[in-house]
Amino acid sequence: MTTAELPELAPREAATWRVSVRTTAAGDMRFITELTCDQFADPIGETEATQQY
């Protein structure tokens, strides 16, 4: 999923996205997200582990 660009984000201002996912099977799952912007040379990534039943 790719979101639209934010035109501007002021200092100390936050942007929030809510993502709903559905798995096809039970088990140990990983949600991986990546942030890119013109102020950082490399993407910023985060991985969240969760157990689906």
HTML snippet that shows the backbone in 3Dmol.js (N, CA, C, O; Angstrom):
<script src="https://3Dmol.org/build/3Dmol-min.js"></script>
<div id="view" style="width:600px;height:400px;position:relative"></div>
<script>
const pdb = `
ATOM      1  N   MET A   1       0.842  -1.169   0.000  1.00  0.00           N
ATOM      2  CA  MET A   1       0.000   0.000   0.000  1.00  0.00           C
ATOM      3  C   MET A   1       0.890   1.235   0.000  1.00  0.00           C
ATOM      4  O   MET A   1       1.872   1.290   0.740  1.00  0.00           O
ATOM      5  N   THR A   2       0.567   2.196  -0.797  1.00  0.00           N
ATOM      6  CA  THR A   2       1.263   3.478  -0.823  1.00  0.00           C
ATOM      7  C   THR A   2       0.237   4.572  -0.581  1.00  0.00           C
ATOM      8  O   THR A   2      -0.833   4.567  -1.189  1.00  0.00           O
ATOM      9  N   THR A   3       0.555   5.511   0.304  1.00  0.00           N
ATOM     10  CA  THR A   3      -0.368   6.606   0.598  1.00  0.00           C
ATOM     11  C   THR A   3       0.030   7.843  -0.196  1.00  0.00           C
ATOM     12  O   THR A   3       1.127   7.919  -0.751  1.00  0.00           O
ATOM     13  N   ALA A   4      -0.870   8.797  -0.239  1.00  0.00           N
ATOM     14  CA  ALA A   4      -0.583  10.070  -0.900  1.00  0.00           C
ATOM     15  C   ALA A   4       0.445  10.848  -0.086  1.00  0.00           C
ATOM     16  O   ALA A   4       0.534  10.695   1.132  1.00  0.00           O
ATOM     17  N   GLU A   5       1.207  11.673  -0.764  1.00  0.00           N
ATOM     18  CA  GLU A   5       2.200  12.504  -0.075  1.00  0.00           C
ATOM     19  C   GLU A   5       1.515  13.557   0.780  1.00  0.00           C
ATOM     20  O   GLU A   5       0.454  14.070   0.426  1.00  0.00           O
ATOM     21  N   LEU A   6       2.137  13.871   1.910  1.00  0.00           N
ATOM     22  CA  LEU A   6       1.675  14.993   2.734  1.00  0.00           C
ATOM     23  C   LEU A   6       2.355  16.249   2.211  1.00  0.00           C
ATOM     24  O   LEU A   6       3.576  16.260   2.058  1.00  0.00           O
ATOM     25  N   PRO A   7       1.605  17.301   1.933  1.00  0.00           N
ATOM     26  CA  PRO A   7       2.235  18.511   1.409  1.00  0.00           C
ATOM     27  C   PRO A   7       3.210  19.149   2.397  1.00  0.00           C
ATOM     28  O   PRO A   7       4.242  19.688   1.996  1.00  0.00           O
ATOM     29  N   GLU A   8       2.884  19.087   3.684  1.00  0.00           N
ATOM     30  CA  GLU A   8       3.755  19.678   4.703  1.00  0.00           C
ATOM     31  C   GLU A   8       3.356  19.141   6.065  1.00  0.00           C
ATOM     32  O   GLU A   8       2.177  18.907   6.330  1.00  0.00           O
ATOM     33  N   LEU A   9       4.336  18.949   6.919  1.00  0.00           N
ATOM     34  CA  LEU A   9       4.088  18.521   8.286  1.00  0.00           C
ATOM     35  C   LEU A   9       4.927  19.421   9.184  1.00  0.00           C
ATOM     36  O   LEU A   9       6.157  19.388   9.141  1.00  0.00           O
ATOM     37  N   ALA A  10       4.253  20.219   9.992  1.00  0.00           N
ATOM     38  CA  ALA A  10       4.931  21.185  10.856  1.00  0.00           C
ATOM     39  C   ALA A  10       5.706  20.467  11.957  1.00  0.00           C
ATOM     40  O   ALA A  10       5.407  19.316  12.276  1.00  0.00           O
ATOM     41  N   PRO A  11       6.702  21.138  12.541  1.00  0.00           N
ATOM     42  CA  PRO A  11       7.433  20.541  13.664  1.00  0.00           C
ATOM     43  C   PRO A  11       6.483  20.134  14.787  1.00  0.00           C
ATOM     44  O   PRO A  11       5.560  20.871  15.133  1.00  0.00           O
ATOM     45  N   ARG A  12       6.721  18.959  15.344  1.00  0.00           N
ATOM     46  CA  ARG A  12       5.928  18.377  16.429  1.00  0.00           C
ATOM     47  C   ARG A  12       4.501  18.023  16.003  1.00  0.00           C
ATOM     48  O   ARG A  12       3.699  17.649  16.859  1.00  0.00           O
ATOM     49  N   GLU A  13       4.163  18.124  14.756  1.00  0.00           N
ATOM     50  CA  GLU A  13       2.864  17.716  14.259  1.00  0.00           C
ATOM     51  C   GLU A  13       2.944  16.231  13.883  1.00  0.00           C
ATOM     52  O   GLU A  13       4.000  15.752  13.469  1.00  0.00           O
ATOM     53  N   ALA A  14       1.849  15.515  14.023  1.00  0.00           N
ATOM     54  CA  ALA A  14       1.849  14.073  13.742  1.00  0.00           C
ATOM     55  C   ALA A  14       0.911  13.749  12.586  1.00  0.00           C
ATOM     56  O   ALA A  14      -0.093  14.429  12.371  1.00  0.00           O
ATOM     57  N   ALA A  15       1.252  12.718  11.860  1.00  0.00           N
ATOM     58  CA  ALA A  15       0.380  12.155  10.833  1.00  0.00           C
ATOM     59  C   ALA A  15       0.139  10.707  11.235  1.00  0.00           C
ATOM     60  O   ALA A  15       1.078  10.001  11.604  1.00  0.00           O
ATOM     61  N   THR A  16      -1.109  10.260  11.166  1.00  0.00           N
ATOM     62  CA  THR A  16      -1.464   8.919  11.614  1.00  0.00           C
ATOM     63  C   THR A  16      -2.247   8.202  10.528  1.00  0.00           C
ATOM     64  O   THR A  16      -3.137   8.779   9.904  1.00  0.00           O
ATOM     65  N   TRP A  17      -1.905   6.929  10.307  1.00  0.00           N
ATOM     66  CA  TRP A  17      -2.641   6.071   9.389  1.00  0.00           C
ATOM     67  C   TRP A  17      -3.087   4.853  10.170  1.00  0.00           C
ATOM     68  O   TRP A  17      -2.327   4.327  10.984  1.00  0.00           O
ATOM     69  N   ARG A  18      -4.296   4.399   9.939  1.00  0.00           N
ATOM     70  CA  ARG A  18      -4.803   3.160  10.547  1.00  0.00           C
ATOM     71  C   ARG A  18      -4.892   2.129   9.423  1.00  0.00           C
ATOM     72  O   ARG A  18      -5.532   2.359   8.396  1.00  0.00           O
ATOM     73  N   VAL A  19      -4.240   0.994   9.639  1.00  0.00           N
ATOM     74  CA  VAL A  19      -4.188  -0.061   8.632  1.00  0.00           C
ATOM     75  C   VAL A  19      -4.851  -1.307   9.195  1.00  0.00           C
ATOM     76  O   VAL A  19      -4.490  -1.763  10.280  1.00  0.00           O
ATOM     77  N   SER A  20      -5.810  -1.860   8.475  1.00  0.00           N
ATOM     78  CA  SER A  20      -6.452  -3.116   8.857  1.00  0.00           C
ATOM     79  C   SER A  20      -5.985  -4.195   7.890  1.00  0.00           C
ATOM     80  O   SER A  20      -5.989  -4.002   6.674  1.00  0.00           O
ATOM     81  N   VAL A  21      -5.586  -5.327   8.443  1.00  0.00           N
ATOM     82  CA  VAL A  21      -5.127  -6.433   7.606  1.00  0.00           C
ATOM     83  C   VAL A  21      -5.882  -7.699   7.967  1.00  0.00           C
ATOM     84  O   VAL A  21      -6.406  -7.829   9.074  1.00  0.00           O
ATOM     85  N   ARG A  22      -5.934  -8.626   7.029  1.00  0.00           N
ATOM     86  CA  ARG A  22      -6.567  -9.916   7.248  1.00  0.00           C
ATOM     87  C   ARG A  22      -5.609 -10.990   6.754  1.00  0.00           C
ATOM     88  O   ARG A  22      -5.095 -10.903   5.638  1.00  0.00           O
ATOM     89  N   THR A  23      -5.369 -11.990   7.572  1.00  0.00           N
ATOM     90  CA  THR A  23      -4.464 -13.061   7.171  1.00  0.00           C
ATOM     91  C   THR A  23      -5.233 -14.190   6.503  1.00  0.00           C
ATOM     92  O   THR A  23      -6.451 -14.301   6.641  1.00  0.00           O
ATOM     93  N   THR A  24      -4.512 -15.009   5.789  1.00  0.00           N
ATOM     94  CA  THR A  24      -5.117 -16.165   5.132  1.00  0.00           C
ATOM     95  C   THR A  24      -4.931 -17.439   5.942  1.00  0.00           C
ATOM     96  O   THR A  24      -5.523 -18.468   5.616  1.00  0.00           O
ATOM     97  N   ALA A  25      -4.115 -17.388   6.998  1.00  0.00           N
ATOM     98  CA  ALA A  25      -3.861 -18.557   7.833  1.00  0.00           C
ATOM     99  C   ALA A  25      -3.429 -18.110   9.223  1.00  0.00           C
ATOM    100  O   ALA A  25      -2.938 -16.996   9.405  1.00  0.00           O
ATOM    101  N   ALA A  26      -3.617 -18.986  10.194  1.00  0.00           N
ATOM    102  CA  ALA A  26      -3.169 -18.705  11.555  1.00  0.00           C
ATOM    103  C   ALA A  26      -1.659 -18.875  11.636  1.00  0.00           C
ATOM    104  O   ALA A  26      -1.063 -19.629  10.867  1.00  0.00           O
ATOM    105  N   GLY A  27      -1.044 -18.154  12.588  1.00  0.00           N
ATOM    106  CA  GLY A  27       0.391 -18.310  12.779  1.00  0.00           C
ATOM    107  C   GLY A  27       1.066 -17.029  13.205  1.00  0.00           C
ATOM    108  O   GLY A  27       0.409 -16.026  13.482  1.00  0.00           O
ATOM    109  N   ASP A  28       2.389 -17.070  13.254  1.00  0.00           N
ATOM    110  CA  ASP A  28       3.216 -15.932  13.612  1.00  0.00           C
ATOM    111  C   ASP A  28       3.357 -15.037  12.376  1.00  0.00           C
ATOM    112  O   ASP A  28       3.900 -15.479  11.364  1.00  0.00           O
ATOM    113  N   MET A  29       2.886 -13.809  12.438  1.00  0.00           N
ATOM    114  CA  MET A  29       2.881 -12.898  11.291  1.00  0.00           C
ATOM    115  C   MET A  29       3.748 -11.678  11.577  1.00  0.00           C
ATOM    116  O   MET A  29       4.017 -11.351  12.733  1.00  0.00           O
ATOM    117  N   ARG A  30       4.172 -11.023  10.532  1.00  0.00           N
ATOM    118  CA  ARG A  30       4.962  -9.789  10.630  1.00  0.00           C
ATOM    119  C   ARG A  30       4.293  -8.716   9.770  1.00  0.00           C
ATOM    120  O   ARG A  30       3.954  -8.952   8.611  1.00  0.00           O
ATOM    121  N   PHE A  31       4.110  -7.527  10.367  1.00  0.00           N
ATOM    122  CA  PHE A  31       3.643  -6.362   9.628  1.00  0.00           C
ATOM    123  C   PHE A  31       4.851  -5.463   9.445  1.00  0.00           C
ATOM    124  O   PHE A  31       5.470  -5.050  10.426  1.00  0.00           O
ATOM    125  N   ILE A  32       5.193  -5.158   8.207  1.00  0.00           N
ATOM    126  CA  ILE A  32       6.386  -4.372   7.905  1.00  0.00           C
ATOM    127  C   ILE A  32       5.953  -3.067   7.249  1.00  0.00           C
ATOM    128  O   ILE A  32       5.160  -3.069   6.308  1.00  0.00           O
ATOM    129  N   THR A  33       6.478  -1.955   7.753  1.00  0.00           N
ATOM    130  CA  THR A  33       6.176  -0.656   7.170  1.00  0.00           C
ATOM    131  C   THR A  33       7.472   0.097   6.906  1.00  0.00           C
ATOM    132  O   THR A  33       8.487  -0.140   7.562  1.00  0.00           O
ATOM    133  N   GLU A  34       7.426   1.010   5.936  1.00  0.00           N
ATOM    134  CA  GLU A  34       8.618   1.759   5.541  1.00  0.00           C
ATOM    135  C   GLU A  34       8.224   3.203   5.220  1.00  0.00           C
ATOM    136  O   GLU A  34       7.260   3.446   4.493  1.00  0.00           O
ATOM    137  N   LEU A  35       8.968   4.142   5.762  1.00  0.00           N
ATOM    138  CA  LEU A  35       8.746   5.564   5.545  1.00  0.00           C
ATOM    139  C   LEU A  35       9.886   6.113   4.700  1.00  0.00           C
ATOM    140  O   LEU A  35      11.056   5.880   5.003  1.00  0.00           O
ATOM    141  N   THR A  36       9.549   6.830   3.658  1.00  0.00           N
ATOM    142  CA  THR A  36      10.563   7.512   2.855  1.00  0.00           C
ATOM    143  C   THR A  36      10.199   8.993   2.762  1.00  0.00           C
ATOM    144  O   THR A  36       9.023   9.357   2.719  1.00  0.00           O
ATOM    145  N   CYS A  37      11.217   9.827   2.734  1.00  0.00           N
ATOM    146  CA  CYS A  37      11.003  11.262   2.547  1.00  0.00           C
ATOM    147  C   CYS A  37      12.275  11.876   1.995  1.00  0.00           C
ATOM    148  O   CYS A  37      13.330  11.241   1.993  1.00  0.00           O
ATOM    149  N   ASP A  38      12.176  13.098   1.531  1.00  0.00           N
ATOM    150  CA  ASP A  38      13.325  13.756   0.913  1.00  0.00           C
ATOM    151  C   ASP A  38      14.375  14.211   1.934  1.00  0.00           C
ATOM    152  O   ASP A  38      15.457  14.648   1.542  1.00  0.00           O
ATOM    153  N   GLN A  39      14.077  14.117   3.220  1.00  0.00           N
ATOM    154  CA  GLN A  39      15.011  14.548   4.250  1.00  0.00           C
ATOM    155  C   GLN A  39      15.934  13.440   4.747  1.00  0.00           C
ATOM    156  O   GLN A  39      16.890  13.711   5.474  1.00  0.00           O
ATOM    157  N   PHE A  40      15.657  12.184   4.360  1.00  0.00           N
ATOM    158  CA  PHE A  40      16.473  11.044   4.780  1.00  0.00           C
ATOM    159  C   PHE A  40      16.956  10.288   3.547  1.00  0.00           C
ATOM    160  O   PHE A  40      16.183  10.031   2.624  1.00  0.00           O
ATOM    161  N   ALA A  41      18.220   9.938   3.538  1.00  0.00           N
ATOM    162  CA  ALA A  41      18.783   9.226   2.391  1.00  0.00           C
ATOM    163  C   ALA A  41      18.249   7.802   2.307  1.00  0.00           C
ATOM    164  O   ALA A  41      18.018   7.292   1.211  1.00  0.00           O
ATOM    165  N   ASP A  42      18.050   7.154   3.455  1.00  0.00           N
ATOM    166  CA  ASP A  42      17.578   5.776   3.494  1.00  0.00           C
ATOM    167  C   ASP A  42      16.176   5.711   4.084  1.00  0.00           C
ATOM    168  O   ASP A  42      15.816   6.544   4.916  1.00  0.00           O
ATOM    169  N   PRO A  43      15.383   4.736   3.663  1.00  0.00           N
ATOM    170  CA  PRO A  43      14.043   4.565   4.245  1.00  0.00           C
ATOM    171  C   PRO A  43      14.128   4.211   5.733  1.00  0.00           C
ATOM    172  O   PRO A  43      15.111   3.626   6.188  1.00  0.00           O
ATOM    173  N   ILE A  44      13.094   4.571   6.472  1.00  0.00           N
ATOM    174  CA  ILE A  44      12.973   4.227   7.882  1.00  0.00           C
ATOM    175  C   ILE A  44      11.952   3.102   7.968  1.00  0.00           C
ATOM    176  O   ILE A  44      10.817   3.258   7.518  1.00  0.00           O
ATOM    177  N   GLY A  45      12.349   1.968   8.544  1.00  0.00           N
ATOM    178  CA  GLY A  45      11.469   0.806   8.579  1.00  0.00           C
ATOM    179  C   GLY A  45      11.134   0.374   9.985  1.00  0.00           C
ATOM    180  O   GLY A  45      11.868   0.653  10.934  1.00  0.00           O
ATOM    181  N   GLU A  46      10.013  -0.313  10.106  1.00  0.00           N
ATOM    182  CA  GLU A  46       9.565  -0.865  11.382  1.00  0.00           C
ATOM    183  C   GLU A  46       8.867  -2.190  11.104  1.00  0.00           C
ATOM    184  O   GLU A  46       8.107  -2.310  10.144  1.00  0.00           O
ATOM    185  N   THR A  47       9.127  -3.176  11.943  1.00  0.00           N
ATOM    186  CA  THR A  47       8.477  -4.483  11.830  1.00  0.00           C
ATOM    187  C   THR A  47       7.770  -4.797  13.142  1.00  0.00           C
ATOM    188  O   THR A  47       8.357  -4.682  14.218  1.00  0.00           O
ATOM    189  N   GLU A  48       6.511  -5.192  13.044  1.00  0.00           N
ATOM    190  CA  GLU A  48       5.716  -5.532  14.219  1.00  0.00           C
ATOM    191  C   GLU A  48       5.293  -6.996  14.111  1.00  0.00           C
ATOM    192  O   GLU A  48       4.675  -7.396  13.124  1.00  0.00           O
ATOM    193  N   ALA A  49       5.624  -7.787  15.122  1.00  0.00           N
ATOM    194  CA  ALA A  49       5.238  -9.205  15.144  1.00  0.00           C
ATOM    195  C   ALA A  49       3.901  -9.360  15.852  1.00  0.00           C
ATOM    196  O   ALA A  49       3.617  -8.654  16.820  1.00  0.00           O
ATOM    197  N   THR A  50       3.088 -10.279  15.372  1.00  0.00           N
ATOM    198  CA  THR A  50       1.817 -10.576  16.009  1.00  0.00           C
ATOM    199  C   THR A  50       1.460 -12.032  15.765  1.00  0.00           C
ATOM    200  O   THR A  50       1.898 -12.628  14.781  1.00  0.00           O
ATOM    201  N   GLN A  51       0.668 -12.602  16.658  1.00  0.00           N
ATOM    202  CA  GLN A  51       0.225 -13.980  16.531  1.00  0.00           C
ATOM    203  C   GLN A  51      -1.241 -13.965  16.095  1.00  0.00           C
ATOM    204  O   GLN A  51      -2.084 -13.400  16.791  1.00  0.00           O
ATOM    205  N   GLN A  52      -1.548 -14.571  14.967  1.00  0.00           N
ATOM    206  CA  GLN A  52      -2.918 -14.649  14.467  1.00  0.00           C
ATOM    207  C   GLN A  52      -3.474 -16.033  14.774  1.00  0.00           C
ATOM    208  O   GLN A  52      -2.788 -17.039  14.593  1.00  0.00           O
ATOM    209  N   TYR A  53      -4.716 -16.079  15.238  1.00  0.00           N
ATOM    210  CA  TYR A  53      -5.363 -17.347  15.605  1.00  0.00           C
ATOM    211  C   TYR A  53      -6.501 -17.652  14.668  1.00  0.00           C
ATOM    212  O   TYR A  53      -7.166 -18.677  14.817  1.00  0.00           O
TER     213      TYR A  53
END
`;
const viewer = $3Dmol.createViewer("view");
viewer.addModel(pdb, "pdb");
viewer.setStyle({}, {cartoon: {color: "spectrum"}});
viewer.zoomTo();
viewer.render();
</script>
